[in-house]
Amino acid sequence: MRTKTLGRTGLEVPIVGLGTVFIGGQLEGGSPGQLDEGRGVATVEAAIRAGCTLIDTAPLYGGTVSESIIGEALRANPDLAKEVIVTTKVGRLSEGRDYSYDAVMRSVEGSQARLGLDRFEILYVHDAMGVPVEEVVGKGRAVGALRKLQDEGVVGYIGSAANDPDANGPFIETGEFDVAVVPDAWSLLNQSANRYIFPAVEKHSVGIALATPIERGLLATGPIESADYLNRNFTPEILEHAGKIKTVCEDHGVPMVAAALQWCVRHPLVATTIPGARTADEAAQNMAAGNLDLDDAFWADLEPLVKDFYEDGYIKAALPRV
């Protein structure tokens, strides 16, 4: 798969990686949010066998189960695992947020055990929305712990990952972070990153790993009646517009998911996308999408349909997101 340089880190990363918030999907008969671990392991294995070399996770995902799933898949495929960069996060757990020095150290130890890894190329400070910057970068706080881990060779680079699309900005502006996970801010339907994050990223040569590039599945399949797209509740206008994008893709014989993912990385600041996958088939399709060659004629026909529906902190929705 084609690679791009991840900002000032100099790391070469694939243009499509694997996001694991919902890896394996809901366990049938399980409690709400309980991941299907068997299906999750199969999904990770399908991704790495299809050439995936970048996997993003966090202790928060599935209440640490996402990390355990990835660890099991990597241990079962040691030869392939050697080529994979696994990124995880600190600061937010199911029980709450804690950006103190000691909490970060404990979190990293837990992630190492679950993932079976001694070193992380990238560790992110997770979801520090609304937290004063000094509580993350100040003395004795999260960044200090991550710097210590860098000195010990446990961490290569540090990043900021915030679920609010504009919350990364103040942290990136400190110059302390090498990478940012940017969700809900750059897609065929949302270009708010031009206003909220790209200026700071460019100023500090920060690498971008783009989350939610397919808008909760809408840009993978086109509109599907009764789908809620993880509570996004898109307006009829957005659904109709996605249908037009799908038509252009079909006219050119291009899978819609390939158009959505590859459009994102056409921007010079975006190095990689980390779309989520719940099943082995979804993971394999995402990897295949990153390997396709899309010609100039296709991009010329698609470009007029790129439209920014972002408004008041989220894509325009018929109902508020929850």
C-alpha positions in Angstrom: 0.0 0.0 0.0 1.1 3.5 -0.7 2.6 5.3 2.3 3.0 8.9 3.4 5.3 10.6 5.9 3.6 11.3 9.3 4.6 14.9 9.9 7.8 15.6 11.8 8.0 12.0 13.1 9.4 11.0 9.7 7.5 7.7 10.1 6.2 6.2 6.8 2.6 5.0 7.4 0.1 3.4 5.1 -2.7 5.6 3.9 -5.2 3.2 5.4 -4.9 1.7 8.9 -7.3 0.0 11.3 -9.4 1.8 13.9 -10.7 -0.5 16.7 -13.3 1.3 18.7 -15.9 -1.2 17.7 -13.7 -4.1 16.7 -15.7 -7.3 16.5 -19.0 -5.4 17.0 -21.6 -6.1 19.7 -21.4 -9.5 21.3 -24.8 -11.3 20.7 -26.5 -11.6 24.1 -23.8 -9.5 25.8 -24.2 -6.3 27.8 -24.4 -3.1 25.8 -21.0 -2.2 24.3 -19.5 -5.6 25.0 -17.3 -6.5 22.1 -17.4 -9.9 20.4 -13.8 -10.9 21.1 -13.7 -13.9 18.7 -14.9 -11.9 15.8 -12.6 -9.0 16.9 -9.5 -11.2 16.7 -10.6 -12.5 13.3 -11.0 -8.9 12.1 -7.5 -7.9 13.2 -6.1 -11.0 11.6 -7.9 -10.2 8.4 -6.5 -6.7 8.4 -2.9 -7.7 9.0 -3.0 -10.5 6.5 -4.3 -8.0 3.9 -1.3 -5.8 4.6 -2.4 -3.5 7.4 0.6 -2.1 9.2 -1.0 0.5 11.4 -3.6 -0.3 14.2 -5.0 2.3 16.5 -6.6 1.5 19.9 -7.1 2.8 23.4 -7.8 1.4 26.9 -11.2 3.1 26.7 -12.3 1.0 23.7 -14.5 -1.9 25.0 -13.2 -1.3 28.5 -9.7 -2.5 27.5 -11.1 -5.4 25.5 -10.0 -3.8 22.2 -6.3 -3.9 23.3 -6.7 -7.5 24.5 -8.2 -8.5 21.1 -5.3 -6.9 19.2 -2.7 -8.5 21.5 -4.2 -11.9 20.9 -4.2 -11.4 17.1 -0.6 -10.2 17.1 0.6 -13.1 19.3 -1.1 -15.6 16.9 0.7 -14.0 13.9 4.2 -13.1 15.1 5.8 -12.8 11.6 3.1 -10.3 10.4 3.0 -8.5 13.8 6.6 -7.5 13.4 5.6 -5.1 10.6 2.7 -3.5 12.5 2.7 -0.1 14.3 0.3 -0.2 17.2 -0.7 3.1 18.6 -2.7 3.4 21.9 -3.6 6.2 24.3 -3.5 7.4 27.9 -5.6 9.6 30.1 -9.1 8.2 29.6 -10.6 5.0 30.9 -14.1 3.7 31.3 -14.1 5.0 34.9 -13.0 8.5 34.0 -10.2 10.7 33.0 -6.8 11.1 34.7 -3.9 13.0 33.1 -1.5 12.7 36.1 2.0 11.4 35.9 1.3 8.2 37.9 -2.0 7.5 36.0 -0.2 7.6 32.7 2.5 5.2 33.9 -0.1 2.7 35.2 -2.0 3.0 31.9 1.0 2.3 29.8 1.9 -0.8 31.9 -1.6 -2.1 31.4 -1.5 -1.5 27.7 1.9 -3.3 27.4 0.5 -6.3 29.2 -2.7 -6.5 27.1 -1.0 -5.9 23.8 2.1 -7.9 24.5 4.3 -5.0 23.5 7.3 -3.4 25.2 7.4 -0.3 23.0 4.9 2.0 21.3 5.9 4.1 18.3 3.1 6.6 19.2 1.2 7.2 22.4 -1.7 9.7 22.5 -3.2 11.7 25.2 -6.8 10.8 24.9 -9.9 13.0 25.0 -8.6 16.0 27.0 -11.6 18.1 25.9 -12.3 20.8 28.4 -9.2 20.1 30.4 -6.8 23.1 30.9 -3.7 22.6 28.8 -1.5 22.9 31.8 -3.2 19.9 33.4 -1.8 17.8 30.5 1.5 19.4 29.6 2.4 20.9 33.0 5.1 19.6 35.4 4.2 16.2 36.8 1.4 15.7 34.3 0.8 13.4 31.3 3.4 14.9 28.9 6.1 14.7 31.6 5.4 11.0 32.0 5.4 10.4 28.2 8.8 12.3 28.0 10.2 10.0 30.7 9.0 7.0 28.7 10.6 8.4 25.6 13.9 8.7 27.4 13.5 5.0 28.4 12.8 3.9 24.9 9.2 2.8 25.6 7.7 5.6 23.5 8.8 7.0 20.2 6.4 9.9 19.6 3.5 11.5 21.5 0.2 12.7 20.2 -3.1 14.3 21.0 -6.4 12.4 20.3 -9.6 14.2 21.0 -13.1 13.2 20.1 -14.2 16.8 19.7 -12.9 18.0 16.3 -11.6 21.3 17.5 -10.3 20.3 20.9 -6.9 19.2 19.6 -6.0 22.8 18.5 -4.8 24.2 21.9 -2.7 21.1 22.6 -1.1 21.1 19.1 -0.3 24.8 19.6 2.0 24.0 22.5 4.4 22.4 20.1 4.7 19.4 22.5 2.8 16.9 20.3 4.1 15.1 17.2 0.9 13.6 15.9 -2.8 14.2 16.2 -5.8 11.9 15.7 -8.4 14.0 14.1 -12.0 12.8 14.0 -15.2 14.3 12.6 -13.3 17.1 10.7 -12.2 15.9 7.3 -14.2 13.9 4.8 -16.1 14.3 1.5 -19.0 15.8 3.7 -17.0 17.8 6.3 -14.0 20.0 5.8 -14.0 21.8 9.1 -10.4 20.9 9.7 -9.4 23.7 7.4 -10.6 26.1 10.2 -10.1 24.2 13.4 -6.9 22.0 13.2 -5.0 22.3 9.9 -3.5 25.7 10.7 -2.0 24.5 14.0 -0.8 21.2 12.4 0.9 23.0 9.6 2.6 25.5 11.9 4.1 22.7 14.0 4.6 20.0 11.3 2.4 17.6 13.2 1.3 14.4 11.5 -2.4 13.6 11.1 -4.1 10.2 11.6 -7.6 10.8 10.4 -10.5 9.1 12.2 -14.1 8.8 11.0 -13.1 9.2 7.3 -16.2 7.3 6.1 -18.7 9.1 8.4 -19.9 6.1 10.4 -20.3 4.0 7.3 -22.3 6.4 5.1 -19.4 7.0 2.8 -18.7 3.3 2.6 -22.1 2.2 1.3 -24.1 5.2 0.5 -27.5 5.9 2.2 -29.3 2.8 3.6 -32.9 3.1 4.7 -33.3 2.9 8.5 -29.5 3.0 9.2 -28.7 5.3 12.1 -24.9 5.6 11.4 -24.1 5.4 15.1 -26.6 8.0 16.1 -25.4 10.5 13.5 -29.0 11.0 12.2 -27.9 12.6 8.9 -30.4 15.1 7.4 -32.2 14.1 4.2 -30.0 16.7 2.4 -26.8 14.9 3.5 -28.2 11.5 2.6 -29.2 12.7 -0.9 -25.8 14.2 -1.4 -24.1 10.9 -0.4 -26.2 9.2 -3.0 -24.8 11.5 -5.6 -21.3 10.6 -4.6 -22.2 7.0 -4.8 -23.5 7.4 -8.3 -20.2 9.0 -9.5 -18.3 6.1 -7.9 -20.5 3.6 -9.7 -20.1 5.4 -13.0 -16.3 5.0 -12.7 -16.4 1.5 -11.2 -14.8 2.7 -8.0 -15.9 1.4 -4.6 -17.3 4.3 -2.6 -15.1 3.4 0.4 -12.0 3.8 -1.7 -13.1 7.2 -2.9 -13.8 8.3 0.7 -10.5 7.1 2.2 -8.3 8.1 -0.7 -9.8 11.6 -1.0 -8.8 12.3 2.6 -5.1 11.6 2.1 -5.0 13.7 -1.0 -4.6 16.6 1.4 -0.8 17.1 2.0 -1.3 17.3 5.8 -3.2 14.0 6.1 -0.8 11.0 6.3 -3.2 8.2 7.1 -6.8 7.2 7.8 -7.9 4.9 10.5 -11.4 3.7 9.6 -13.1 1.3 12.0 -14.0 -2.2 11.1 -16.3 -4.6 13.0 -15.8 -7.7 10.8 -13.1 -9.4 8.8 -14.8 -8.5 5.6 -14.9 -4.8 6.5 -11.2 -4.8 7.4 -10.3 -6.5 4.1 -12.4 -4.1 2.1 -10.8 -1.1 3.7 -7.3 -2.5 3.0 -8.3 -3.2 -0.6 -9.6 0.3 -0.9 -6.2 1.7 0.0 -4.5 -0.3 -2.7 -6.6 0.9 -5.6 -5.3 3.3 -8.2 -7.9 6.0 -8.9 -7.4 8.1 -12.1 -7.5 11.8 -12.6 -10.8 11.6 -14.6 -12.5 10.1 -11.5 -11.2 12.8 -9.2 -12.3 15.5 -11.6 -15.9 14.2 -11.6 -15.9 13.7 -7.9 -14.5 17.1 -6.8 -17.7 19.1 -7.5 -19.5 17.0 -5.0 -17.1 17.7 -2.1 -19.2 19.8 0.2 -18.8 21.0 3.8 -21.9 20.2 5.9 -20.2 21.1 9.2 -22.1 23.3 11.5 -21.8 24.3 15.2 -19.3 21.6 16.1 -20.8 18.7 14.2 -22.2 17.7 10.8 -25.7 19.1 10.4 -28.0 16.5 11.9 -31.8 16.0 12.0 -31.5 15.2 15.7 -28.7 16.0 18.2 -25.9 13.4 18.4 -25.7 11.4 21.6 
